[in-house]
Amino acid sequence: MEQVKCPGQDTRFWKPGDIFTAECPKCGAEIEFFKDDARRRCSWCGHLFYNPKIDLGCAEWCQYAEKCVPDLMKEKKAAQMFKELLGEKVQAALAAQPGAWEITEKGVNFAQDLLKSEGGDPKIVIAAVLLHRLGPEPARQFLTELETEPEIVDAVLELLTGRGGEKDLNRQIFQDVLALLQEPPETTPITRTALRLAGEAGR
């Protein structure tokens, strides 16, 4: 008797857009992704990057998700733990600056909204938003203490120091978060979601 496969993971039930190509943020090569891939390594330059259109689908609520898509759920849990541990370090570092942590938390909320709508790598963007008030060297130290992958450390530091391509989605989202945090606003957001959030805030 044929074993029944979860419809969410059975490719017979997938829609045309569930398998797609994404541009490598480092070299521009087109890399194929399945909707439930967490990350893929570029076959041309070796860069490991996040699925910009990741779709957890039923894995968000299904009790069998850890058995059905173990790699995806492991990645999700690791990202959440990383965010919490880094957040604790940053909060302690900003304790002497009144209101700094509250503003940083607001930035993280903006980042999560943008990542959900626009794509991008949550680990890189969230880390950069959490660390943007500390500077590159403290940022490197905190990331190293958490045994962060070297390529993630490099990507976060690129955002914090203003390096990287202007069309890099992570950079655009990070810049939009900073723009949304400005009081009064000094720069215009780039992404559609950030423009919408700015409009809702009457900015």
C-alpha positions in Angstrom: 0.0 0.0 0.0 1.4 3.4 -1.0 2.3 5.7 1.9 0.2 8.9 1.9 2.4 11.9 1.5 1.6 15.3 3.1 -0.1 17.4 0.4 2.0 20.4 1.4 5.2 18.5 0.5 4.0 16.4 -2.3 5.2 18.1 -5.5 2.1 16.8 -7.3 0.1 19.5 -5.5 2.6 22.3 -6.0 1.7 25.4 -8.0 4.0 26.6 -10.9 5.7 29.3 -8.7 6.6 26.8 -6.0 9.9 26.0 -7.9 11.6 29.2 -9.0 15.0 30.8 -9.6 16.6 33.4 -7.4 19.6 35.6 -8.1 22.7 35.0 -6.0 23.4 38.2 -4.1 27.1 37.8 -4.5 27.6 36.9 -8.2 24.2 37.3 -9.8 23.9 33.7 -11.0 20.4 32.2 -11.1 19.9 29.4 -8.5 16.9 27.1 -8.4 14.9 26.9 -5.2 12.0 24.8 -4.0 9.5 26.7 -1.9 10.5 24.8 1.3 14.3 25.1 0.9 15.7 27.2 3.7 19.0 28.0 2.0 20.9 27.0 -1.2 24.6 27.3 -2.0 25.4 29.0 -5.3 27.0 26.5 -7.6 29.1 29.3 -9.3 30.6 31.2 -6.4 29.8 29.0 -3.4 27.8 31.7 -1.5 25.2 30.2 0.8 22.0 32.3 0.9 18.5 32.3 2.2 15.5 31.4 0.2 14.0 34.9 -0.6 10.5 33.4 -1.0 10.5 30.7 1.7 7.0 29.3 2.4 6.5 27.4 5.5 2.9 26.7 4.6 1.3 24.1 6.9 4.7 23.6 8.7 3.7 26.7 10.7 1.1 24.8 12.6 1.2 21.1 11.7 2.2 18.8 14.7 4.1 16.6 12.3 6.2 19.4 10.8 9.5 18.4 12.5 9.2 14.9 10.9 7.9 16.2 7.6 10.4 19.0 7.0 13.1 18.6 9.7 15.7 20.7 8.0 13.3 23.6 7.6 12.1 23.5 11.2 15.6 23.1 12.5 16.6 26.3 10.6 13.6 28.1 12.0 14.4 27.2 15.6 18.0 28.0 15.2 17.2 31.5 13.8 14.8 32.2 16.6 17.4 31.1 19.2 20.1 33.2 17.5 17.8 36.3 17.6 17.0 35.8 21.2 20.6 35.3 22.3 21.9 38.2 20.3 19.1 40.4 21.5 20.0 39.7 25.1 23.6 40.8 24.4 22.6 43.9 22.6 20.0 44.9 25.3 22.7 44.6 28.0 25.1 46.7 25.9 22.6 49.4 25.3 21.5 49.6 29.0 23.3 52.9 29.5 21.6 54.6 26.6 18.0 55.6 27.6 15.4 54.5 25.0 18.0 52.8 22.7 16.8 49.3 23.2 13.1 50.3 22.7 14.1 51.9 19.4 16.1 48.8 18.4 13.1 46.5 19.2 10.9 48.8 17.0 13.5 48.3 14.2 13.3 44.5 14.6 9.5 44.6 14.2 9.9 46.7 11.1 12.5 44.3 9.8 10.2 41.3 10.4 7.4 42.9 8.5 9.7 43.8 5.6 11.3 40.3 5.5 7.9 38.6 5.4 6.7 40.7 2.5 9.9 41.4 0.5 12.1 38.3 1.2 15.7 38.6 2.2 17.8 36.7 4.8 16.2 37.1 8.3 19.4 36.1 10.1 21.5 38.7 8.4 18.9 41.5 8.5 17.8 41.0 12.0 21.3 40.8 13.3 22.3 44.0 11.5 19.2 45.8 12.9 20.0 44.6 16.4 23.6 45.6 16.1 23.4 48.9 14.2 23.8 51.1 17.3 27.0 49.3 18.5 29.4 49.6 15.5 31.3 47.0 13.6 33.8 45.8 16.2 31.3 45.1 19.0 29.1 43.5 16.4 31.9 41.2 15.2 32.6 40.3 18.8 29.0 39.4 19.7 28.5 37.4 16.5 31.8 35.5 17.1 30.7 34.7 20.7 27.6 33.1 19.3 29.6 31.0 16.9 27.9 32.6 13.9 28.9 31.3 10.5 31.7 33.4 9.0 29.8 34.2 5.9 26.9 35.5 8.0 29.3 37.7 10.0 30.7 39.1 6.8 27.3 39.8 5.4 26.2 41.6 8.6 29.3 43.7 8.7 28.8 44.6 5.1 25.4 46.1 6.0 26.8 47.9 9.1 29.6 49.5 7.2 27.6 50.4 4.1 29.3 48.0 1.8 27.6 45.7 -0.7 25.6 46.1 -3.8 22.9 48.7 -3.9 20.5 46.1 -5.4 21.2 43.6 -2.6 17.8 42.9 -1.0 19.2 42.6 2.5 20.9 46.0 2.2 17.6 47.6 0.9 15.6 46.1 3.8 18.2 47.2 6.3 18.3 50.7 4.9 14.5 50.8 4.9 14.4 49.9 8.6 16.8 52.7 9.4 14.7 55.1 7.3 11.5 54.1 9.2 13.2 54.7 12.5 14.3 58.3 11.6 12.5 61.1 13.5 11.9 63.2 11.5 12.4 61.1 8.3 15.5 62.0 6.3 15.5 59.4 3.5 12.8 57.8 1.4 12.3 54.1 1.8 13.1 51.8 -1.1 10.8 48.8 -0.9 7.0 48.9 -1.5 6.4 47.5 2.0 8.5 50.2 3.7 6.7 52.9 1.7 3.4 51.5 2.8 4.5 51.4 6.5 5.8 55.0 6.2 2.4 56.0 4.7 0.5 54.3 7.5 2.6 56.3 10.0 1.8 59.5 8.1 5.5 60.1 7.2 
